[in-house]
Amino acid sequence: MLQVEMNKKKVDAELDEMLAGYERDRTEVIMVLQDIQDKYNWLPQEALTYVAKNWQIPMTDMYHIVTFYKAFSLKPRGKHILQLCLGTACHVREAPFILDALERDHGIKNRETTDDGLFTLETVNCVGACAQGPILIIDGQMRGNMTQTKVGGIIRKLRKAHKEEVAENE
Amino acid sequence: MNKFASAEELTRYQGELKRKTNGALKTISLCGGTGCKACGCNEIHTKLVEELNLREIRADIKVTGCQGFCEMAPLIVIRPDDTLYIQVKPRDIPEIVEKSIAGNEIVDRLVYHDSDGKPIPKESDVPFYKAQLRLVSKKTPYIDPMEIDDYIALGGYSALAKVLTSMSPEEVISEVKKSGLRGRGGGGFPTGRKWESCRKAEGERKFVICNADEGDPGAFMDCALLEGNPHQVLEGMLIGAYAIGSSEGFIYVRHEYPRAVQTFSNALFQAGEYGLLGKNILGTDFSFEVAINRGGGAFVCGESTALMASLEGRVGEPRAKYIHTVEHGLFNLPSNLNNVETWATVPAIIDMGVEEFTKIGNEKNKGTKMFSLVGKIKNTGLIEVPLGATLRQVVFDIGGGIAKEKAFKAIQTGGPSGGLLPEGMLDLPVDFDKLWEAGSMMGSGGMIVMDEDNCVVNISRYFLNFLKDESCGKCLPCREGIRYMMEILEKIEKGEGTMEDLETLEEIAHTVADTSICGLGKSAPNPVLSSLTYFKDEYIAHIKDKKCPGGICKALINYYILEDKCNGCGVCAKVCTMNAITGKKDQVHRIDLDLCEKCGACLESCPTEAIVRR
């Protein structure tokens, strides 16, 4: 599993600044957690304790909430977020075959992050672009009419770019 | 901009805007809906601006919300000529600007062509649009959703002005009751009656809530309305709040729709600036504020009590409904929740009058309904039809029939908890009651068309899998029943099912439907029950003949190469990760069934369609 070092003091300071506009009312908690996830790409334990303390919500409730809603991730996510739509329209256009291909050919499993920290794959239910299904969203960019072959090309390209980046930095 | 101090000021401003925009310039309406965004409409916009600047031509570019014809994305409409250009590429822009903006010609190769190859340049003549009746989505193609002036120029907020200055709250409720409007989120409950109960309920505060947690996979009507015409939704909420006697509103938007959140936030800001939201709206005693909440990604939060729990910052678990939310809803106070489309219909009713509105639809179902028509259909897109139109009209007149000349198998209405209807039911009128009687439901308006290559067992299993993940787990029948039904279907998919399984399946289905707390569980067995009614032979084919008629269930199919179609190009052998395909160049290839993983990569890449599965 991908490991990410978090510094509690740093997290506290960052969140103090980022969440200053909130009134610390219980009704805000889901949106607060969404903002935190937008920032870190996941919900680190440090952030959960911060919210629990400042919004006065028991930790059991916090975990109830973050495990109930699909938007939240308790594990660090990769550099590239792949979201494959498995809504009904994409399903009837054979999106599950693409899901299989990602795991079989590229070692990218649903709801997991690859060991190199490069990809996280998530499935979503309908993003509202059914005419172009199957849809794959790569870091927020929507790509339509996906096929196993096209997906292969995209993954290879991203891996190559990453390798080059690493080589350049070394 | 000063706030409007009265309804007259709004009317005066409306007049000014109309004079200003009256046919002075050509308008290029570029669809910026999600579907067109996925097809690169941003690049087209850049190129358009560039080209107009280069030639020093003045024209009005409007990036609108979803115009509906997603299949032909990206779309451009030139007004006032009403010329529709489809599947436009950035390289087409210079020619469009030259001929249709600078001149008055039509670029023939970019207009829609019917099946006989005849060009149809006018948008309103294209069959996809011609067979529709657009009431709620009427203004979207003419509006930049980020500009309140565009909405006002088309008569926006007149309905609010009329209501605030000339009608009492009771009169508004009576109008809505007379209109026969029923909840567009799927329940079909009479909107006016709901409003009336909420108005009569006692409470120091009352809430108006807009449900935009559109979780049905394969449905994007609410998304399109919020992204395309947010002010119409807001105007509906304002009218509702006035009628109910509420000054606080919420909108709960699904987190998968970041653009809807953006357009609606902007709408709230602009309406506030104009004095159409906030204190003393249009100089009257009526005040109203709206807060946006982003959902956390849970299908069950589309259920009203679960949504309210989520608004309170708790997990979205529904509760039993014998306590009505109109009396004890959000924070245990009277709350009136309606779906996006319902709110957006209200201004249309006030504008056109009850008499005109009730001419549309049939006896118990008035007005229009938006649907997202998707799946294996020629013209995928967002449509609006009068209630009571038949499924056949939707699938064939608007949808253009099944894509790739395949045969129609089923249409699924009502989202994951709706039903599958066969060809024999195509003449069924689309309304709340008829769909319910047929074992399906209206739902929020997703319509998914399936062809001969889809498997009914697989689709039912897909819906159960979805609902199993989305069940909140509070009540046992839903939590355990759905899982158990799914296990049986998995067994059937593998060819290991028995006829006895079908009986068990039906029994569990009825139990789940009868004993679950909320709508999710109550309707979850619909796909199973409807497919058992209309497609039992497909189940039997899986069980007795060990065959999947749709060619989907992996355990029951194999891939083959048709000798007469294979040209020996070798593409299939190249994409096969199992090295199961062999053959010499330019000679017929073969699949080794022992090595084949049945992934379908070969079928997808074969240029001559020589590979089949059966």
Chai-1 contact restraints between the chains, C-beta under 6 A:
chainA,res_idxA,chainB,res_idxB,connection_type,confidence,min_distance_angstrom,max_distance_angstrom,comment,restraint_id
A,R26,B,G313,contact,1.0,0.0,6.0,A-B,restraint_1
A,T27,B,E312,contact,1.0,0.0,6.0,A-B,restraint_2
A,T27,B,G313,contact,1.0,0.0,6.0,A-B,restraint_3
A,V29,B,G313,contact,1.0,0.0,6.0,A-B,restraint_4
A,I30,B,G296,contact,1.0,0.0,6.0,A-B,restraint_5
A,M31,B,R294,contact,1.0,0.0,6.0,A-B,restraint_6
A,Q34,B,R294,contact,1.0,0.0,6.0,A-B,restraint_7
A,H64,B,V315,contact,1.0,0.0,6.0,A-B,restraint_8
A,I65,B,V315,contact,1.0,0.0,6.0,A-B,restraint_9
A,F68,B,V315,contact,1.0,0.0,6.0,A-B,restraint_10
A,Y69,B,G296,contact,1.0,0.0,6.0,A-B,restraint_11
A,Y69,B,G297,contact,1.0,0.0,6.0,A-B,restraint_12
A,Y69,B,A298,contact,1.0,0.0,6.0,A-B,restraint_13
A,K70,B,G297,contact,1.0,0.0,6.0,A-B,restraint_14
A,A71,B,H255,contact,1.0,0.0,6.0,A-B,restraint_15
A,A71,B,G296,contact,1.0,0.0,6.0,A-B,restraint_16
A,A71,B,G297,contact,1.0,0.0,6.0,A-B,restraint_17
A,G87,B,P217,contact,1.0,0.0,6.0,A-B,restraint_18
A,G87,B,G218,contact,1.0,0.0,6.0,A-B,restraint_19
A,T88,B,P217,contact,1.0,0.0,6.0,A-B,restraint_20
A,T88,B,G218,contact,1.0,0.0,6.0,A-B,restraint_21
A,T88,B,I448,contact,1.0,0.0,6.0,A-B,restraint_22
A,A89,B,G218,contact,1.0,0.0,6.0,A-B,restraint_23
A,A89,B,V374,contact,1.0,0.0,6.0,A-B,restraint_24
A,A89,B,G375,contact,1.0,0.0,6.0,A-B,restraint_25
A,A89,B,I448,contact,1.0,0.0,6.0,A-B,restraint_26
A,H91,B,Y462,contact,1.0,0.0,6.0,A-B,restraint_27
A,V92,B,G375,contact,1.0,0.0,6.0,A-B,restraint_28
A,V92,B,M450,contact,1.0,0.0,6.0,A-B,restraint_29
A,V92,B,N454,contact,1.0,0.0,6.0,A-B,restraint_30
A,F97,B,G600,contact,1.0,0.0,6.0,A-B,restraint_31
A,D105,B,T577,contact,1.0,0.0,6.0,A-B,restraint_32
A,N125,B,P217,contact,1.0,0.0,6.0,A-B,restraint_33
A,C126,B,P217,contact,1.0,0.0,6.0,A-B,restraint_34
A,C126,B,G218,contact,1.0,0.0,6.0,A-B,restraint_35
A,V127,B,E256,contact,1.0,0.0,6.0,A-B,restraint_36
A,G128,B,T34,contact,1.0,0.0,6.0,A-B,restraint_37
A,G128,B,F220,contact,1.0,0.0,6.0,A-B,restraint_38
A,G128,B,C223,contact,1.0,0.0,6.0,A-B,restraint_39
A,A129,B,T34,contact,1.0,0.0,6.0,A-B,restraint_40
A,A129,B,G35,contact,1.0,0.0,6.0,A-B,restraint_41
A,A129,B,A38,contact,1.0,0.0,6.0,A-B,restraint_42
A,C130,B,G218,contact,1.0,0.0,6.0,A-B,restraint_43
A,C130,B,V374,contact,1.0,0.0,6.0,A-B,restraint_44
A,A131,B,G35,contact,1.0,0.0,6.0,A-B,restraint_45
A,A131,B,C70,contact,1.0,0.0,6.0,A-B,restraint_46
A,A131,B,E71,contact,1.0,0.0,6.0,A-B,restraint_47
A,A131,B,T380,contact,1.0,0.0,6.0,A-B,restraint_48
A,Q132,B,G35,contact,1.0,0.0,6.0,A-B,restraint_49
A,Q132,B,A38,contact,1.0,0.0,6.0,A-B,restraint_50
A,M142,B,A38,contact,1.0,0.0,6.0,A-B,restraint_51
A,G144,B,A38,contact,1.0,0.0,6.0,A-B,restraint_52
A,T147,B,E604,contact,1.0,0.0,6.0,A-B,restraint_53
A,Q148,B,A601,contact,1.0,0.0,6.0,A-B,restraint_54
A,Q148,B,E604,contact,1.0,0.0,6.0,A-B,restraint_55
A,T149,B,S605,contact,1.0,0.0,6.0,A-B,restraint_56
